[in-house]
Amino acid sequence: MNVDGNIPWLANVPPEEMRRIVDALYRVHRLIPAITDRDTLLERIMEEGKEVARAEACSLLLYDQASGQLYFQVAQGESGDQQALKRDVRLKLGQGIGGEAAAKRESINVENVDDDPRFFRLADRVTHFKTRSLLAVPLLDREDLVGVIEVVNKADGRAFTDTDLHVMEMFSSLAATSIANAHLIQENLRAARMAAIGQAIAGLSHYAKNIITSMTNSVDLIDQGLQTGDRGMIERVWPIFKRSTTRIADFVQDMLAFSKPRKPVIEACSLRGLIDDAARSVTGLQPDCGLAIEVDTDHAGDRAHLDTKGLFRCLLNLLGNAAEAVPAEGGRIIVRAVATPDNGLVIEVRDNGPGIPEENRDKVFEPFFSTKGSRGTGLGLAVTQKVIREHGGEITVGVAPEGGALFRITLPEVYKAGQ
């Protein structure tokens, strides 16, 4: 820039050419926050750069620090095998015109590559393309090398101008910024994912450890009872051991159900019998707490077609959560099933516990979200939602008339016509 504030290369740029350049830069600036996918953004930046430079082809090479090589990330042109360029060609720093621009961190404008010994001819052989003129501009994020932009063959057959060079340097700055931002976002996401995975593993480990500790203690007491002939001790400890084995089995089943997709196995069953079995399984684990589970299927057909194993797992999770939430004395859970006019089914599970705070209702189905600390895995409701959705249904959470939680399962086409 001169002392009077003028930029020398702008002096001879015609107004219509300046408008074209400004419009392209404006479009690219608008793209950067609008497009979150890095590769798509780079493709669009290169499209604009190719158009502004009026080039037959353009490419963007990224620098791989591990190998010390440049590789083609974006390659655009109306002729030549651009995919072969991306697949087969690598440049070392200092190799070819692009490699030298990267090594020296300065732009290189070559009017006729046939007269330049630096030209890397393998690229033309691989792509079956004829390069005549080439402009290479390094991509720099502060002092760090990101890559190189190359524009090839001015459309009018002339050499690239100083205006082309400076404009492509602007585009290289925008591309370098977008790459650096994308890298930062990816690193942050990776760190967040690793933190989430660490928390999930820690929670699952604590939960499993608590169950195993309970089982180990129970086994020691049962062994002691067997050795001393104390049948009373065995009878007192056995229900605790049984509950622990059920909890660890449920934990494993939830892990399996969550880890892989499962196609529902639909079969005819007794709806009332299925719900009663789940209710007995839950009350059997808490025989001394006075928990009451009421089942109402008067408004639902008994012969339903369901994925019985999947729905049983869902009911166990919902009833088990409710059983832990209700008061120690007077705990009450109501399961109500109602047939819908379109042969569907609605099952409600509600309780008289404290309910789910409003701020947590959108989170309860997220994997590993739990308010129970090491007493929960955060998988039960995630698995329940997964199974219900595999069934073609939906599950929601709200507030029960009793003030506790209300979970509503909606399932389609549970009843066959004529049955």
C-alpha positions in Angstrom: 0.0 0.0 0.0 1.3 3.5 -0.9 1.6 6.2 1.8 -1.5 8.0 0.3 -3.6 4.9 1.2 -4.0 3.5 -2.4 -3.5 -0.2 -3.2 -1.3 -0.2 -6.4 -2.8 -3.3 -8.1 -6.3 -1.8 -7.9 -5.3 1.3 -9.9 -5.8 -0.4 -13.3 -8.8 -2.6 -12.5 -11.9 -1.6 -14.5 -15.0 -0.8 -12.5 -17.0 -3.7 -13.8 -14.1 -6.1 -13.0 -13.9 -4.7 -9.5 -17.7 -5.2 -9.0 -17.3 -8.8 -10.1 -14.5 -9.4 -7.7 -16.3 -7.7 -4.8 -19.5 -9.6 -5.5 -17.6 -12.9 -5.4 -15.8 -12.1 -2.2 -19.1 -11.0 -0.7 -20.7 -14.3 -1.6 -17.9 -16.3 -0.1 -18.0 -14.3 3.1 -21.7 -15.1 3.4 -21.0 -18.8 2.8 -18.5 -19.2 5.7 -21.1 -19.0 8.5 -23.9 -20.6 6.4 -22.2 -23.8 5.4 -21.0 -26.0 8.3 -19.5 -28.8 6.2 -15.9 -28.0 5.5 -15.6 -29.9 2.2 -18.8 -28.3 0.8 -17.5 -24.9 1.8 -14.1 -25.4 0.2 -15.8 -26.6 -3.0 -17.9 -23.4 -3.1 -14.9 -21.2 -2.4 -13.0 -22.8 -5.2 -15.9 -22.5 -7.6 -16.0 -18.7 -6.9 -12.2 -18.5 -7.2 -12.2 -20.3 -10.6 -14.9 -18.0 -11.9 -13.2 -14.8 -10.7 -9.9 -15.8 -12.1 -11.6 -17.0 -15.3 -9.6 -20.2 -15.2 -10.2 -23.5 -16.9 -9.5 -25.5 -13.8 -8.6 -25.0 -10.1 -7.6 -27.2 -7.2 -6.9 -27.0 -3.5 -4.1 -29.0 -2.0 -4.0 -29.6 1.8 -0.8 -30.1 3.7 -0.4 -33.3 5.7 2.2 -32.6 8.4 2.7 -36.3 9.2 3.9 -37.2 5.7 5.2 -33.8 4.7 3.1 -34.0 1.5 0.4 -32.0 -0.3 -2.7 -33.8 -1.5 -5.5 -32.7 -3.7 -8.7 -32.1 -1.6 -10.7 -30.2 -4.2 -10.1 -30.5 -8.0 -12.5 -28.7 -10.4 -12.4 -28.5 -14.2 -14.6 -29.1 -17.2 -12.0 -31.5 -18.7 -9.5 -34.0 -17.4 -9.9 -36.7 -14.8 -10.1 -34.6 -11.6 -10.8 -37.7 -9.4 -7.5 -39.3 -10.6 -5.8 -36.1 -9.5 -7.2 -36.4 -6.0 -6.6 -40.1 -5.9 -3.1 -40.6 -7.3 -1.0 -37.4 -7.0 1.0 -36.2 -4.0 3.5 -33.4 -3.8 6.4 -33.0 -1.4 7.3 -29.6 -0.2 9.4 -27.9 -2.9 8.2 -30.4 -5.5 6.4 -28.8 -8.5 5.2 -25.2 -8.7 2.6 -25.8 -6.0 5.1 -27.5 -3.7 7.6 -24.6 -4.1 4.8 -22.1 -3.3 4.1 -24.0 -0.2 7.7 -24.4 0.8 8.5 -20.7 0.3 5.1 -19.5 1.5 4.8 -17.1 -1.4 2.6 -17.0 -4.6 4.1 -18.1 -7.9 2.6 -17.1 -11.3 3.9 -19.0 -14.3 2.9 -17.8 -17.8 4.1 -20.9 -19.6 4.8 -24.1 -17.6 6.6 -25.7 -20.6 9.4 -23.2 -20.0 9.5 -23.8 -16.2 11.6 -26.8 -14.9 9.6 -26.8 -11.7 6.4 -27.9 -13.3 5.2 -31.3 -12.0 4.2 -33.1 -15.2 2.8 -36.3 -13.6 -0.4 -34.4 -12.8 -1.1 -33.8 -16.5 -0.3 -37.4 -17.4 -2.7 -38.7 -14.7 -5.5 -36.5 -15.6 -5.0 -36.3 -19.4 -5.1 -32.5 -19.1 -2.8 -29.9 -20.7 -1.6 -27.2 -18.4 -0.4 -24.0 -20.1 -0.3 -21.4 -17.3 -0.5 -21.8 -13.6 -1.0 -19.6 -10.5 -0.1 -21.1 -7.1 -1.0 -19.4 -3.9 -0.1 -20.8 -0.4 -2.8 -21.2 2.3 -1.5 -19.9 5.6 -3.2 -19.8 9.0 -1.0 -17.2 10.7 2.5 -18.8 10.1 1.2 -22.3 9.7 1.0 -23.9 6.3 -2.4 -25.2 5.5 -2.1 -26.0 1.8 -2.0 -24.4 -1.7 -4.6 -23.1 -4.1 -3.8 -23.5 -7.8 -5.7 -22.0 -10.8 -4.8 -23.4 -14.2 -5.1 -21.9 -17.7 -6.6 -18.5 -18.1 -9.7 -18.9 -20.2 -8.6 -16.3 -22.8 -5.3 -18.0 -23.3 -3.3 -15.3 -21.7 -1.2 -15.4 -18.4 -2.8 -14.7 -15.1 -2.5 -11.1 -14.0 -1.4 -9.4 -10.9 -5.1 -8.8 -10.2 -5.7 -12.5 -10.4 -2.8 -13.1 -8.0 -4.1 -10.7 -5.4 -7.7 -11.8 -5.7 -6.7 -15.5 -5.3 -4.6 -14.5 -2.2 -7.8 -13.1 -0.7 -9.6 -16.4 -1.6 -6.7 -18.4 0.0 -7.1 -16.4 3.2 -10.8 -17.2 3.3 -10.2 -20.9 2.6 -7.4 -21.0 5.3 -9.8 -19.4 7.8 -12.6 -21.9 7.0 -10.2 -24.9 7.3 -8.8 -23.6 10.6 -12.2 -23.0 12.0 -13.4 -26.4 10.9 -10.4 -28.0 12.5 -11.0 -26.2 15.7 -14.7 -27.3 15.7 -13.7 -30.9 15.0 -11.2 -30.8 17.9 -13.8 -29.4 20.3 -16.4 -32.0 19.2 -13.8 -34.7 19.6 -13.0 -33.5 23.1 -16.7 -33.2 24.0 -17.3 -36.7 22.7 -14.4 -38.1 24.6 -15.6 -36.4 27.8 -19.1 -37.7 27.3 -17.8 -41.2 26.7 -15.7 -41.0 29.8 -18.6 -39.9 31.9 -20.8 -42.6 30.4 -18.2 -45.3 31.1 -17.7 -44.0 34.6 -21.4 -44.1 35.3 -21.8 -47.6 33.9 -18.8 -48.9 35.8 -20.1 -47.5 39.1 -23.5 -49.0 38.6 -22.1 -52.4 37.7 -19.6 -52.2 40.6 -22.5 -51.5 43.1 -24.4 -54.5 41.8 -21.4 -56.8 41.9 -20.5 -55.6 45.4 -24.0 -56.5 46.6 -23.8 -59.9 44.9 -20.4 -60.6 46.4 -21.5 -59.7 49.9 -24.6 -61.9 49.4 -22.5 -64.8 48.3 -20.3 -64.5 51.4 -23.3 -64.4 53.7 -25.0 -67.4 51.9 -21.7 -69.4 52.2 -21.6 -68.5 55.9 -25.1 -69.7 56.3 -24.4 -72.9 54.5 -21.3 -73.6 56.6 -23.1 -72.9 59.9 -26.4 -74.4 58.9 -28.1 -71.1 59.5 -31.1 -71.4 57.2 -32.6 -68.2 58.5 -29.6 -66.2 57.2 -29.8 -67.8 53.8 -33.5 -67.0 53.5 -32.8 -63.3 54.5 -30.0 -62.9 52.1 -31.3 -64.9 49.1 -33.9 -62.1 48.0 -31.0 -59.6 48.0 -28.9 -61.9 45.8 -31.8 -62.6 43.5 -32.5 -58.8 43.1 -28.9 -58.2 42.2 -28.8 -61.0 39.6 -32.0 -59.5 38.0 -30.4 -56.0 38.0 -27.2 -57.2 36.3 -29.3 -59.2 33.8 -31.4 -56.1 33.1 -28.3 -54.0 32.7 -26.8 -56.4 30.1 -30.1 -56.6 28.2 -30.3 -52.8 28.1 -26.7 -52.6 26.8 -27.5 -55.1 24.1 -30.8 -53.4 23.1 -29.1 -50.0 22.9 -26.0 -51.2 21.0 -27.6 -52.6 17.9 -30.7 -52.1 15.8 -33.4 -54.7 16.3 -36.4 -55.6 14.1 -39.4 -56.2 16.2 -40.7 -59.7 16.3 -44.5 -59.3 16.2 -46.6 -62.1 17.7 -50.1 -62.5 19.2 -50.2 -62.2 23.0 -52.4 -61.4 25.9 -51.9 -57.7 26.6 -53.2 -58.1 30.2 -50.9 -61.0 30.8 -47.9 -59.1 29.4 -48.5 -56.1 31.7 -49.2 -58.3 34.7 -45.9 -60.3 34.2 -44.0 -57.0 34.1 -45.8 -55.7 37.2 -45.1 -59.0 39.1 -41.4 -58.8 38.1 -41.1 -55.3 39.7 -43.1 -56.0 42.9 -41.2 -59.2 43.3 -38.0 -57.2 43.6 -39.5 -55.0 46.4 -41.6 -57.4 48.4 -41.5 -55.4 51.7 -42.2 -51.9 50.5 -45.9 -52.0 50.2 -45.8 -50.9 46.5 -49.1 -51.1 44.7 -49.3 -51.5 41.0 -52.8 -51.2 39.5 -53.4 -52.5 36.0 -56.4 -51.3 33.9 -56.9 -52.9 30.5 -60.7 -52.6 30.4 -60.7 -50.3 27.4 -58.1 -52.4 25.4 -58.6 -55.6 23.5 -56.8 -58.4 25.2 -55.5 -60.2 22.1 -52.9 -57.9 20.7 -50.0 -58.3 18.2 -46.9 -57.0 19.7 -43.1 -57.4 20.0 -43.6 -59.0 23.4 -39.9 -59.2 24.4 -39.4 -55.6 23.5 -42.5 -54.2 25.1 -41.8 -56.3 28.2 -38.4 -54.6 28.5 -40.0 -51.2 28.1 -42.6 -51.9 30.8 -39.9 -53.2 33.1 -37.9 -50.0 32.7 -40.8 -47.7 33.2 -42.2 -49.6 36.2 -38.8 -50.0 37.7 -38.1 -46.3 37.5 -41.5 -45.5 38.9 -41.0 -48.0 41.8 -37.8 -46.2 42.7 -39.5 -42.8 42.6 -42.7 -43.4 44.6 -42.8 -42.9 48.4 -41.5 -45.7 50.6 -45.0 -45.9 52.2 -48.1 -45.6 50.0 -46.2 -45.9 46.7 -48.7 -46.3 43.8 -48.2 -47.0 40.1 -51.1 -47.1 37.6 -50.8 -48.8 34.2 -53.6 -48.1 31.9 -54.1 -49.5 28.3 -56.6 -48.0 25.8 -57.3 -49.1 22.3 -57.5 -46.3 19.7 -60.1 -46.2 16.8 -57.4 -46.9 14.2 -56.4 -50.3 15.8 -53.6 -48.7 17.7 -52.8 -48.8 21.5 -52.0 -46.3 24.1 -50.3 -47.5 27.3 -49.8 -45.0 30.2 -47.6 -45.6 33.2 -48.0 -43.0 35.9 -47.0 -42.8 39.6 -47.4 -40.7 42.7 -43.7 -39.8 43.1 -42.2 -36.4 42.8 -42.4 -36.3 39.0 -39.7 -35.2 36.5 -38.7 -31.6 36.6 -39.7 -29.7 33.5 -36.0 -28.9 32.6 -35.2 -32.6 32.5 -38.2 -33.8 30.4 -36.4 -33.2 27.2 -33.3 -35.0 28.4 -34.7 -38.2 30.0 -34.5 -40.2 26.7 -30.9 -39.2 26.0 -28.4 -42.0 26.4 -26.6 -42.0 29.7 -28.6 -39.1 31.2 -29.5 -40.0 34.7 -30.4 -38.2 37.9 -29.6 -41.3 40.0 -25.8 -41.0 40.1 -24.2 -44.4 40.4 -27.6 -46.0 41.1 -28.6 -45.7 37.4 -27.1 -46.2 33.9 -29.1 -43.6 32.0 -29.9 -46.4 29.5 -33.3 -47.6 30.5 -35.4 -44.8 29.0 -33.1 -44.5 26.0 -33.6 -48.2 25.3 -37.4 -47.8 25.9 -37.6 -45.0 23.3 -35.5 -47.0 20.8 -37.7 -50.1 21.1 -40.9 -48.1 20.9 -39.7 -46.3 17.8 -38.6 -49.6 16.2 -42.2 -50.6 16.8 -43.3 -47.6 14.8 -44.6 -45.9 17.9 -43.7 -43.0 20.2 -43.2 -42.3 23.9 -43.7 -39.0 25.7 -43.4 -37.8 29.3 -45.6 -35.5 31.3 -47.2 -34.9 34.6 -49.6 -37.5 36.1 -52.8 -36.5 37.9 -51.2 -37.9 41.1 -48.4 -35.4 40.6 -45.8 -37.9 39.6 -44.4 -38.8 36.2 -46.6 -39.9 33.3 -45.1 -41.9 30.4 -47.4 -42.4 27.4 -46.6 -45.1 24.8 -48.5 -44.9 21.5 -48.3 -48.0 19.2 -49.9 -48.4 15.8 -51.8 -51.3 14.3 -51.7 -53.5 17.4 -55.1 -55.1 16.7 -55.9 -57.1 13.6 -59.1 -56.3 11.9 -61.8 -58.7 12.9 -60.1 -59.8 16.1 
